Amino acid sequence: AGLGMLSGGVDFSPDEVEAVEIATGTAQLSPLAQKENYGFGSFGILSTIPDLTNELMLYLESYYSPSHREREEYDAEIASFIAFRCLEEYVDPSDIAAAMLS
């Protein structure tokens, strides 16, 4: 029975129903709304993707040859990895796989 039936047939507005659900703890939130969502996962919460990309490129400099780092794709590879790390808490692995295949 809905709230209207419990109250003797009075219809409540959606905002009133939502307020009651929130007050009673019966509100159903989407999986994303249930998380602390600051836009990115904790990996990138305090910085931007370009800043993190530059930091990782500096860190990886000793691991890759100059010719490898000078490739046109290198910046995009590192930025893609950073974007993946920032979003991995919010994106389903099957969605990531589908995006990588397209």
Backbone torsions as a table, in degrees:
resi	resn	phi	psi	omega
1	ALA	NA	135.1	179.0
2	GLY	-78.7	175.9	-179.8
3	LEU	-62.1	-32.6	179.0
4	GLY	-62.1	-39.9	-179.9
5	MET	-70.5	-36.7	-179.1
6	LEU	-71.4	-23.3	-175.8
7	SER	-101.7	21.2	179.2
8	GLY	79.4	25.5	176.1
9	GLY	92.9	4.5	178.4
10	VAL	-77.7	130.7	178.2
11	ASP	-88.9	134.5	176.1
12	PHE	-101.4	149.7	175.8
13	SER	-72.1	158.9	177.5
14	PRO	-56.7	-35.7	179.0
15	ASP	-65.9	-38.3	178.3
16	GLU	-67.9	-40.2	177.8
17	VAL	-63.1	-45.0	179.5
18	GLU	-61.3	-41.2	179.3
19	ALA	-63.0	-40.3	178.1
20	VAL	-67.1	-43.0	179.6
21	GLU	-62.2	-41.0	179.4
22	ILE	-66.8	-45.2	-178.6
23	ALA	-63.8	-35.4	-177.7
24	THR	-92.5	-6.0	179.9
25	GLY	78.3	18.9	-179.2
26	THR	-102.6	5.8	-179.4
27	ALA	-66.5	138.0	178.2
28	GLN	-101.7	114.8	179.5
29	LEU	-100.2	150.8	174.6
30	SER	-66.1	159.2	179.0
31	PRO	-56.6	-36.6	179.5
32	LEU	-69.7	-40.4	-179.9
33	ALA	-67.5	-23.4	179.3
34	GLN	-74.7	-18.9	-178.6
35	LYS	-90.0	156.3	171.1
36	GLU	-74.9	104.7	-172.9
37	ASN	-109.5	106.3	176.3
38	TYR	-102.7	16.2	180.0
39	GLY	103.8	-34.4	178.6
40	PHE	-137.5	165.4	173.6
41	GLY	-68.7	176.3	-176.2
42	SER	-63.1	-21.9	179.6
43	PHE	-60.5	-40.1	-174.9
44	GLY	-115.3	20.2	-171.9
45	ILE	-67.2	-32.1	-173.8
46	LEU	-106.8	11.5	-177.7
47	SER	-150.3	174.9	178.9
48	THR	-101.4	160.6	178.9
49	ILE	-60.6	-44.8	177.5
50	PRO	-60.9	-39.7	178.7
51	ASP	-65.4	-43.6	178.4
52	LEU	-65.6	-36.2	177.3
53	THR	-61.6	-46.9	179.2
54	ASN	-62.7	-40.8	178.1
55	GLU	-62.8	-44.4	-179.7
56	LEU	-66.8	-37.5	178.1
57	MET	-62.4	-39.7	176.6
58	LEU	-65.2	-41.4	179.9
59	TYR	-64.4	-40.8	-176.7
60	LEU	-81.8	-7.0	-175.2
61	GLU	-52.9	-40.3	-177.4
62	SER	-76.2	-11.1	-178.3
63	TYR	-95.5	-17.2	-177.2
64	TYR	-122.6	144.2	-179.8
65	SER	-68.9	157.3	176.5
66	PRO	-56.6	-39.0	-179.3
67	SER	-65.5	-34.9	177.8
68	HIS	-69.7	-42.9	-179.0
69	ARG	-69.5	-24.4	-178.6
70	GLU	-83.6	-7.3	178.2
71	ARG	-60.8	148.1	-179.6
72	GLU	-61.3	-33.6	-175.8
73	GLU	-78.9	-16.2	-171.7
74	TYR	-58.5	-48.7	180.0
75	ASP	-59.0	-43.6	-179.2
76	ALA	-66.4	-37.4	178.4
77	GLU	-61.9	-45.3	-178.8
78	ILE	-68.5	-43.8	179.4
79	ALA	-62.5	-38.9	178.0
80	SER	-63.9	-41.6	178.2
81	PHE	-62.6	-43.0	179.2
82	ILE	-63.6	-45.0	179.2
83	ALA	-60.8	-42.5	177.1
84	PHE	-59.0	-47.6	-178.9
85	ARG	-62.9	-36.4	-179.9
86	CYS	-68.4	-32.0	-174.5
87	LEU	-102.1	-6.1	-171.9
88	GLU	-61.3	-24.0	178.5
89	GLU	-74.8	-19.9	-173.0
90	TYR	-110.1	-15.0	-174.0
91	VAL	-107.9	133.9	177.8
92	ASP	-66.9	136.9	-179.4
93	PRO	-54.6	-34.0	179.1
94	SER	-68.4	-32.0	175.8
95	ASP	-68.1	-38.6	177.7
96	ILE	-63.4	-45.0	-179.8
97	ALA	-61.8	-42.9	179.8
98	ALA	-64.6	-39.8	-180.0
99	ALA	-66.9	-36.4	-179.6
100	MET	-71.1	-26.9	-179.8
101	LEU	-83.2	-16.9	-177.5
102	SER	-91.6	NA	NA
